[in-house]
Amino acid sequence: MPLNSITAQDTSSPIPADEQLAQAIQQGHTESLAALVERHHAPLMGFLYRITGGDRVLAKDLAQETFLRALRAMSRGQYRYPRPFKPWLYAIAVNLARDHYKQAETRRTDSASDDEAVWEAAVGAETTQPETRLLSQAEAQQVADAVMALPLHQREAVILRYCQDLSLAEIAEALNVPVGTVKSRLSLGLRRLKEMMTRVG
């Protein structure tokens, strides 16, 4: 792939897909990494910020390590074009977050399933339609605390779906589980959130 096809110097050229940029990096065009970082850094930081319960310093460290590991993997040919890049990147971030919690010996308990309304209204305060931006700061903190109380595997699925807007298939790839497992984790996590928010309310 010629470098000039992916650098966006020619404004008439289509914006290169993530997968094209990743392939270009594997071909030695490491400057394409800047485009991938610019495209994904803020959303990835948001994901890690939520997963870590609002620890901005830890989220920043994990995001940086995610990109470093992605670059290392691409340079070693461990990324296979045209594998979807976004879920692959999030898989690296998820594994880093899991490793952190394993090292910290953090344990959470399992629960039960099935109503998206509470989560969608809460997450909408910062991620979706203006009409859903109704939560007070205190309510938003209650939601964040409830999300952090979820078992890690449910928290990952819920945040990837409703904060990062990944499809079920993309989440399945990022978490390395079947789509049915993703649906189950979302159902359990959302019901648990509803129960916790009902008790708080």
MODELLER restraints for C-alpha pairs under 7 A, 6 or more apart:
rsr = mdl.restraints
at = mdl.atoms
rsr.add(forms.Gaussian(group=physical.xy_distance, feature=features.Distance(at['CA:1:A'], at['CA:24:A']), mean=6.73, stdev=0.5))
rsr.add(forms.Gaussian(group=physical.xy_distance, feature=features.Distance(at['CA:3:A'], at['CA:29:A']), mean=6.99, stdev=0.5))
rsr.add(forms.Gaussian(group=physical.xy_distance, feature=features.Distance(at['CA:6:A'], at['CA:16:A']), mean=5.59, stdev=0.5))
rsr.add(forms.Gaussian(group=physical.xy_distance, feature=features.Distance(at['CA:6:A'], at['CA:21:A']), mean=6.64, stdev=0.5))
rsr.add(forms.Gaussian(group=physical.xy_distance, feature=features.Distance(at['CA:8:A'], at['CA:15:A']), mean=6.56, stdev=0.5))
rsr.add(forms.Gaussian(group=physical.xy_distance, feature=features.Distance(at['CA:18:A'], at['CA:36:A']), mean=6.69, stdev=0.5))
rsr.add(forms.Gaussian(group=physical.xy_distance, feature=features.Distance(at['CA:18:A'], at['CA:85:A']), mean=5.99, stdev=0.5))
rsr.add(forms.Gaussian(group=physical.xy_distance, feature=features.Distance(at['CA:19:A'], at['CA:81:A']), mean=6.41, stdev=0.5))
rsr.add(forms.Gaussian(group=physical.xy_distance, feature=features.Distance(at['CA:19:A'], at['CA:82:A']), mean=5.92, stdev=0.5))
rsr.add(forms.Gaussian(group=physical.xy_distance, feature=features.Distance(at['CA:19:A'], at['CA:84:A']), mean=6.47, stdev=0.5))
rsr.add(forms.Gaussian(group=physical.xy_distance, feature=features.Distance(at['CA:19:A'], at['CA:85:A']), mean=5.60, stdev=0.5))
rsr.add(forms.Gaussian(group=physical.xy_distance, feature=features.Distance(at['CA:21:A'], at['CA:32:A']), mean=5.73, stdev=0.5))
rsr.add(forms.Gaussian(group=physical.xy_distance, feature=features.Distance(at['CA:23:A'], at['CA:81:A']), mean=6.27, stdev=0.5))
rsr.add(forms.Gaussian(group=physical.xy_distance, feature=features.Distance(at['CA:24:A'], at['CA:32:A']), mean=6.80, stdev=0.5))
rsr.add(forms.Gaussian(group=physical.xy_distance, feature=features.Distance(at['CA:25:A'], at['CA:32:A']), mean=6.04, stdev=0.5))
rsr.add(forms.Gaussian(group=physical.xy_distance, feature=features.Distance(at['CA:25:A'], at['CA:33:A']), mean=6.73, stdev=0.5))
rsr.add(forms.Gaussian(group=physical.xy_distance, feature=features.Distance(at['CA:25:A'], at['CA:74:A']), mean=6.96, stdev=0.5))
rsr.add(forms.Gaussian(group=physical.xy_distance, feature=features.Distance(at['CA:26:A'], at['CA:74:A']), mean=5.55, stdev=0.5))
rsr.add(forms.Gaussian(group=physical.xy_distance, feature=features.Distance(at['CA:26:A'], at['CA:75:A']), mean=5.37, stdev=0.5))
rsr.add(forms.Gaussian(group=physical.xy_distance, feature=features.Distance(at['CA:26:A'], at['CA:77:A']), mean=6.62, stdev=0.5))
rsr.add(forms.Gaussian(group=physical.xy_distance, feature=features.Distance(at['CA:43:A'], at['CA:164:A']), mean=6.77, stdev=0.5))
rsr.add(forms.Gaussian(group=physical.xy_distance, feature=features.Distance(at['CA:44:A'], at['CA:63:A']), mean=6.62, stdev=0.5))
rsr.add(forms.Gaussian(group=physical.xy_distance, feature=features.Distance(at['CA:45:A'], at['CA:59:A']), mean=6.10, stdev=0.5))
rsr.add(forms.Gaussian(group=physical.xy_distance, feature=features.Distance(at['CA:45:A'], at['CA:60:A']), mean=6.51, stdev=0.5))
rsr.add(forms.Gaussian(group=physical.xy_distance, feature=features.Distance(at['CA:45:A'], at['CA:63:A']), mean=6.08, stdev=0.5))
rsr.add(forms.Gaussian(group=physical.xy_distance, feature=features.Distance(at['CA:47:A'], at['CA:159:A']), mean=6.75, stdev=0.5))
rsr.add(forms.Gaussian(group=physical.xy_distance, feature=features.Distance(at['CA:47:A'], at['CA:164:A']), mean=6.79, stdev=0.5))
rsr.add(forms.Gaussian(group=physical.xy_distance, feature=features.Distance(at['CA:48:A'], at['CA:59:A']), mean=4.99, stdev=0.5))
rsr.add(forms.Gaussian(group=physical.xy_distance, feature=features.Distance(at['CA:49:A'], at['CA:55:A']), mean=5.97, stdev=0.5))
rsr.add(forms.Gaussian(group=physical.xy_distance, feature=features.Distance(at['CA:49:A'], at['CA:56:A']), mean=5.85, stdev=0.5))
rsr.add(forms.Gaussian(group=physical.xy_distance, feature=features.Distance(at['CA:49:A'], at['CA:59:A']), mean=5.08, stdev=0.5))
rsr.add(forms.Gaussian(group=physical.xy_distance, feature=features.Distance(at['CA:51:A'], at['CA:156:A']), mean=6.94, stdev=0.5))
rsr.add(forms.Gaussian(group=physical.xy_distance, feature=features.Distance(at['CA:52:A'], at['CA:59:A']), mean=6.73, stdev=0.5))
rsr.add(forms.Gaussian(group=physical.xy_distance, feature=features.Distance(at['CA:53:A'], at['CA:148:A']), mean=5.87, stdev=0.5))
rsr.add(forms.Gaussian(group=physical.xy_distance, feature=features.Distance(at['CA:62:A'], at['CA:93:A']), mean=6.98, stdev=0.5))
rsr.add(forms.Gaussian(group=physical.xy_distance, feature=features.Distance(at['CA:62:A'], at['CA:96:A']), mean=6.74, stdev=0.5))
rsr.add(forms.Gaussian(group=physical.xy_distance, feature=features.Distance(at['CA:66:A'], at['CA:92:A']), mean=5.97, stdev=0.5))
rsr.add(forms.Gaussian(group=physical.xy_distance, feature=features.Distance(at['CA:66:A'], at['CA:93:A']), mean=5.42, stdev=0.5))
rsr.add(forms.Gaussian(group=physical.xy_distance, feature=features.Distance(at['CA:70:A'], at['CA:89:A']), mean=6.79, stdev=0.5))
rsr.add(forms.Gaussian(group=physical.xy_distance, feature=features.Distance(at['CA:73:A'], at['CA:79:A']), mean=6.39, stdev=0.5))
rsr.add(forms.Gaussian(group=physical.xy_distance, feature=features.Distance(at['CA:87:A'], at['CA:170:A']), mean=5.34, stdev=0.5))
rsr.add(forms.Gaussian(group=physical.xy_distance, feature=features.Distance(at['CA:87:A'], at['CA:171:A']), mean=6.65, stdev=0.5))
rsr.add(forms.Gaussian(group=physical.xy_distance, feature=features.Distance(at['CA:87:A'], at['CA:173:A']), mean=6.00, stdev=0.5))
rsr.add(forms.Gaussian(group=physical.xy_distance, feature=features.Distance(at['CA:87:A'], at['CA:174:A']), mean=4.59, stdev=0.5))
rsr.add(forms.Gaussian(group=physical.xy_distance, feature=features.Distance(at['CA:88:A'], at['CA:174:A']), mean=5.79, stdev=0.5))
rsr.add(forms.Gaussian(group=physical.xy_distance, feature=features.Distance(at['CA:90:A'], at['CA:174:A']), mean=5.65, stdev=0.5))
rsr.add(forms.Gaussian(group=physical.xy_distance, feature=features.Distance(at['CA:91:A'], at['CA:174:A']), mean=4.15, stdev=0.5))
rsr.add(forms.Gaussian(group=physical.xy_distance, feature=features.Distance(at['CA:91:A'], at['CA:175:A']), mean=5.94, stdev=0.5))
rsr.add(forms.Gaussian(group=physical.xy_distance, feature=features.Distance(at['CA:108:A'], at['CA:150:A']), mean=6.88, stdev=0.5))
rsr.add(forms.Gaussian(group=physical.xy_distance, feature=features.Distance(at['CA:108:A'], at['CA:151:A']), mean=4.78, stdev=0.5))
rsr.add(forms.Gaussian(group=physical.xy_distance, feature=features.Distance(at['CA:108:A'], at['CA:152:A']), mean=6.89, stdev=0.5))
rsr.add(forms.Gaussian(group=physical.xy_distance, feature=features.Distance(at['CA:109:A'], at['CA:151:A']), mean=5.59, stdev=0.5))
rsr.add(forms.Gaussian(group=physical.xy_distance, feature=features.Distance(at['CA:110:A'], at['CA:151:A']), mean=5.76, stdev=0.5))
rsr.add(forms.Gaussian(group=physical.xy_distance, feature=features.Distance(at['CA:111:A'], at['CA:188:A']), mean=6.14, stdev=0.5))
rsr.add(forms.Gaussian(group=physical.xy_distance, feature=features.Distance(at['CA:111:A'], at['CA:192:A']), mean=6.17, stdev=0.5))
rsr.add(forms.Gaussian(group=physical.xy_distance, feature=features.Distance(at['CA:112:A'], at['CA:188:A']), mean=4.11, stdev=0.5))
rsr.add(forms.Gaussian(group=physical.xy_distance, feature=features.Distance(at['CA:112:A'], at['CA:189:A']), mean=6.70, stdev=0.5))
rsr.add(forms.Gaussian(group=physical.xy_distance, feature=features.Distance(at['CA:112:A'], at['CA:191:A']), mean=5.79, stdev=0.5))
rsr.add(forms.Gaussian(group=physical.xy_distance, feature=features.Distance(at['CA:112:A'], at['CA:192:A']), mean=5.70, stdev=0.5))
rsr.add(forms.Gaussian(group=physical.xy_distance, feature=features.Distance(at['CA:113:A'], at['CA:187:A']), mean=4.17, stdev=0.5))
rsr.add(forms.Gaussian(group=physical.xy_distance, feature=features.Distance(at['CA:113:A'], at['CA:188:A']), mean=3.29, stdev=0.5))
rsr.add(forms.Gaussian(group=physical.xy_distance, feature=features.Distance(at['CA:113:A'], at['CA:189:A']), mean=6.08, stdev=0.5))
rsr.add(forms.Gaussian(group=physical.xy_distance, feature=features.Distance(at['CA:113:A'], at['CA:190:A']), mean=5.89, stdev=0.5))
rsr.add(forms.Gaussian(group=physical.xy_distance, feature=features.Distance(at['CA:113:A'], at['CA:191:A']), mean=3.95, stdev=0.5))
rsr.add(forms.Gaussian(group=physical.xy_distance, feature=features.Distance(at['CA:113:A'], at['CA:192:A']), mean=6.34, stdev=0.5))
rsr.add(forms.Gaussian(group=physical.xy_distance, feature=features.Distance(at['CA:114:A'], at['CA:187:A']), mean=4.26, stdev=0.5))
rsr.add(forms.Gaussian(group=physical.xy_distance, feature=features.Distance(at['CA:114:A'], at['CA:188:A']), mean=6.23, stdev=0.5))
rsr.add(forms.Gaussian(group=physical.xy_distance, feature=features.Distance(at['CA:114:A'], at['CA:190:A']), mean=5.60, stdev=0.5))
rsr.add(forms.Gaussian(group=physical.xy_distance, feature=features.Distance(at['CA:114:A'], at['CA:191:A']), mean=4.75, stdev=0.5))
rsr.add(forms.Gaussian(group=physical.xy_distance, feature=features.Distance(at['CA:115:A'], at['CA:190:A']), mean=5.65, stdev=0.5))
rsr.add(forms.Gaussian(group=physical.xy_distance, feature=features.Distance(at['CA:115:A'], at['CA:191:A']), mean=5.68, stdev=0.5))
rsr.add(forms.Gaussian(group=physical.xy_distance, feature=features.Distance(at['CA:116:A'], at['CA:190:A']), mean=5.94, stdev=0.5))
rsr.add(forms.Gaussian(group=physical.xy_distance, feature=features.Distance(at['CA:118:A'], at['CA:194:A']), mean=6.06, stdev=0.5))
rsr.add(forms.Gaussian(group=physical.xy_distance, feature=features.Distance(at['CA:119:A'], at['CA:190:A']), mean=6.81, stdev=0.5))
rsr.add(forms.Gaussian(group=physical.xy_distance, feature=features.Distance(at['CA:120:A'], at['CA:162:A']), mean=6.94, stdev=0.5))
rsr.add(forms.Gaussian(group=physical.xy_distance, feature=features.Distance(at['CA:121:A'], at['CA:132:A']), mean=5.74, stdev=0.5))
rsr.add(forms.Gaussian(group=physical.xy_distance, feature=features.Distance(at['CA:122:A'], at['CA:135:A']), mean=6.77, stdev=0.5))
rsr.add(forms.Gaussian(group=physical.xy_distance, feature=features.Distance(at['CA:122:A'], at['CA:140:A']), mean=6.78, stdev=0.5))
rsr.add(forms.Gaussian(group=physical.xy_distance, feature=features.Distance(at['CA:122:A'], at['CA:143:A']), mean=6.71, stdev=0.5))
rsr.add(forms.Gaussian(group=physical.xy_distance, feature=features.Distance(at['CA:123:A'], at['CA:162:A']), mean=6.96, stdev=0.5))
rsr.add(forms.Gaussian(group=physical.xy_distance, feature=features.Distance(at['CA:123:A'], at['CA:163:A']), mean=6.74, stdev=0.5))
rsr.add(forms.Gaussian(group=physical.xy_distance, feature=features.Distance(at['CA:124:A'], at['CA:132:A']), mean=5.24, stdev=0.5))
rsr.add(forms.Gaussian(group=physical.xy_distance, feature=features.Distance(at['CA:124:A'], at['CA:133:A']), mean=5.77, stdev=0.5))
rsr.add(forms.Gaussian(group=physical.xy_distance, feature=features.Distance(at['CA:125:A'], at['CA:132:A']), mean=6.00, stdev=0.5))
rsr.add(forms.Gaussian(group=physical.xy_distance, feature=features.Distance(at['CA:125:A'], at['CA:133:A']), mean=3.96, stdev=0.5))
rsr.add(forms.Gaussian(group=physical.xy_distance, feature=features.Distance(at['CA:125:A'], at['CA:134:A']), mean=6.28, stdev=0.5))
rsr.add(forms.Gaussian(group=physical.xy_distance, feature=features.Distance(at['CA:125:A'], at['CA:135:A']), mean=6.08, stdev=0.5))
rsr.add(forms.Gaussian(group=physical.xy_distance, feature=features.Distance(at['CA:126:A'], at['CA:133:A']), mean=6.91, stdev=0.5))
rsr.add(forms.Gaussian(group=physical.xy_distance, feature=features.Distance(at['CA:127:A'], at['CA:163:A']), mean=6.51, stdev=0.5))
rsr.add(forms.Gaussian(group=physical.xy_distance, feature=features.Distance(at['CA:146:A'], at['CA:193:A']), mean=6.16, stdev=0.5))
rsr.add(forms.Gaussian(group=physical.xy_distance, feature=features.Distance(at['CA:146:A'], at['CA:196:A']), mean=6.46, stdev=0.5))
rsr.add(forms.Gaussian(group=physical.xy_distance, feature=features.Distance(at['CA:147:A'], at['CA:155:A']), mean=6.32, stdev=0.5))
rsr.add(forms.Gaussian(group=physical.xy_distance, feature=features.Distance(at['CA:147:A'], at['CA:193:A']), mean=6.83, stdev=0.5))
rsr.add(forms.Gaussian(group=physical.xy_distance, feature=features.Distance(at['CA:150:A'], at['CA:189:A']), mean=6.61, stdev=0.5))
rsr.add(forms.Gaussian(group=physical.xy_distance, feature=features.Distance(at['CA:154:A'], at['CA:185:A']), mean=5.05, stdev=0.5))
rsr.add(forms.Gaussian(group=physical.xy_distance, feature=features.Distance(at['CA:154:A'], at['CA:186:A']), mean=6.33, stdev=0.5))
rsr.add(forms.Gaussian(group=physical.xy_distance, feature=features.Distance(at['CA:154:A'], at['CA:189:A']), mean=5.23, stdev=0.5))
rsr.add(forms.Gaussian(group=physical.xy_distance, feature=features.Distance(at['CA:155:A'], at['CA:189:A']), mean=6.90, stdev=0.5))
rsr.add(forms.Gaussian(group=physical.xy_distance, feature=features.Distance(at['CA:157:A'], at['CA:171:A']), mean=6.85, stdev=0.5))
rsr.add(forms.Gaussian(group=physical.xy_distance, feature=features.Distance(at['CA:157:A'], at['CA:182:A']), mean=6.52, stdev=0.5))
rsr.add(forms.Gaussian(group=physical.xy_distance, feature=features.Distance(at['CA:157:A'], at['CA:185:A']), mean=6.48, stdev=0.5))
rsr.add(forms.Gaussian(group=physical.xy_distance, feature=features.Distance(at['CA:157:A'], at['CA:186:A']), mean=5.98, stdev=0.5))
rsr.add(forms.Gaussian(group=physical.xy_distance, feature=features.Distance(at['CA:158:A'], at['CA:186:A']), mean=5.67, stdev=0.5))
rsr.add(forms.Gaussian(group=physical.xy_distance, feature=features.Distance(at['CA:158:A'], at['CA:189:A']), mean=6.78, stdev=0.5))
rsr.add(forms.Gaussian(group=physical.xy_distance, feature=features.Distance(at['CA:160:A'], at['CA:166:A']), mean=5.78, stdev=0.5))
rsr.add(forms.Gaussian(group=physical.xy_distance, feature=features.Distance(at['CA:160:A'], at['CA:171:A']), mean=6.66, stdev=0.5))
rsr.add(forms.Gaussian(group=physical.xy_distance, feature=features.Distance(at['CA:161:A'], at['CA:167:A']), mean=6.65, stdev=0.5))
rsr.add(forms.Gaussian(group=physical.xy_distance, feature=features.Distance(at['CA:168:A'], at['CA:179:A']), mean=6.18, stdev=0.5))
rsr.add(forms.Gaussian(group=physical.xy_distance, feature=features.Distance(at['CA:168:A'], at['CA:182:A']), mean=6.78, stdev=0.5))
rsr.add(forms.Gaussian(group=physical.xy_distance, feature=features.Distance(at['CA:169:A'], at['CA:179:A']), mean=6.09, stdev=0.5))
rsr.add(forms.Gaussian(group=physical.xy_distance, feature=features.Distance(at['CA:172:A'], at['CA:178:A']), mean=5.59, stdev=0.5))
rsr.add(forms.Gaussian(group=physical.xy_distance, feature=features.Distance(at['CA:172:A'], at['CA:179:A']), mean=5.27, stdev=0.5))
rsr.add(forms.Gaussian(group=physical.xy_distance, feature=features.Distance(at['CA:172:A'], at['CA:182:A']), mean=6.13, stdev=0.5))
